Amino acid sequence: PDMYPGNCWAFKGSQGYLVVRLSMKIYPTAFTVEHVPKALSPAGNISSAPRDFAVYGLDDEYQEEGKLLGQYVYDQDGEPLQMFPAMEKSENAFQIVELRILSNWGHAVYTCLYRFRVHGEPA
């Protein structure tokens, strides 16, 4: 609910994934990733921020490989809140979306995710 440094979902290493169930099926149009700005970081850097990530639409939570909706890079020198348009307009509507973090900005121990949002049109 807030963006205080350390109030994040931290996971071990630089790779991980998060699967969310939306309140309804949507045609995804964009995704937002938010991290604390460097200026608010006690270490003066945001090396634990996600770097390379991909977003997939899933038909159900047990599906191993969903439909790739886009692959992106969170810019550590950009705005704390960054929006990424869906790379391909999907004919399919999804209620389940997977965020797959592929790397971070260099933190050796963990990666921190503060906010992830999915935007789209109701099916």
Long-range contacts (C-beta under 8 A, 24 or more apart in sequence): 3-34, 3-36, 3-40, 3-80, 3-114, 3-115, 4-36, 5-36, 5-40, 5-41, 5-42, 7-114, 8-35, 8-36, 8-112, 8-113, 8-114, 9-112, 9-113, 9-114, 10-48, 10-110, 10-111, 10-112, 10-113, 11-101, 11-110, 11-111, 11-113, 12-109, 12-110, 13-109, 13-110, 13-111, 14-101, 14-103, 14-104, 14-107, 14-111, 15-101, 15-102, 15-103, 15-111, 16-100, 16-101, 16-111, 17-98, 17-99, 17-100, 17-101, 18-98, 18-99, 18-101, 18-113, 18-116, 19-58, 19-61, 19-96, 19-97, 19-98, 19-99, 20-96, 20-97, 20-98, 20-99, 20-116, 20-118, 21-61, 21-95, 21-96, 22-94, 22-95, 22-96, 22-97, 22-118, 24-95, 24-122, 24-123, 25-93, 25-94, 25-95, 25-122, 25-123, 26-93, 26-94, 26-95, 26-118, 26-120, 26-121, 26-122, 26-123, 27-89, 27-90, 27-92, 27-93, 27-120, 27-121, 27-123, 28-55, 28-57, 28-69, 28-86, 28-90, 28-94, 28-97, 28-118, 28-119, 28-120, 29-85, 29-86, 29-119, 29-120, 29-121, 30-83, 30-84, 30-85, 30-86, 30-119, 30-120, 31-55, 31-69, 31-70, 31-72, 31-83, 31-84, 31-86, 31-99, 31-116, 31-117, 31-118, 31-119, 32-81, 32-82, 32-83, 32-84, 32-115, 32-116, 32-117, 32-119, 33-72, 33-74, 33-81, 33-82, 33-84, 33-113, 33-115, 33-116, 34-80, 34-81, 34-82, 34-114, 34-115, 34-116, 34-117, 35-74, 35-80, 35-112, 35-113, 35-114, 36-80, 36-114, 37-80, 38-76, 38-77, 45-76, 45-105, 46-76, 46-105, 47-76, 47-104, 47-105, 47-106, 47-107, 48-104, 48-105, 48-107, 48-110, 48-111, 48-112, 49-74, 49-76, 49-104, 49-105, 49-111, 49-112, 50-74, 50-101, 50-103, 50-104, 50-111, 50-113, 51-76, 51-102, 51-103, 51-104, 51-105, 52-101, 52-102, 52-103, 53-99, 53-100, 53-101, 53-102, 54-99, 54-100, 54-102, 55-84, 55-86, 55-97, 55-98, 55-99, 55-100, 55-118, 56-97, 56-98, 56-100, 57-90, 57-92, 57-94, 57-96, 57-97, 57-98, 58-94, 58-96, 58-97, 58-98, 59-94, 59-96, 60-96, 61-96, 63-96, 66-94, 66-96, 66-98, 67-92, 67-94, 69-97, 76-105, 81-115, 83-119, 86-120, 93-123
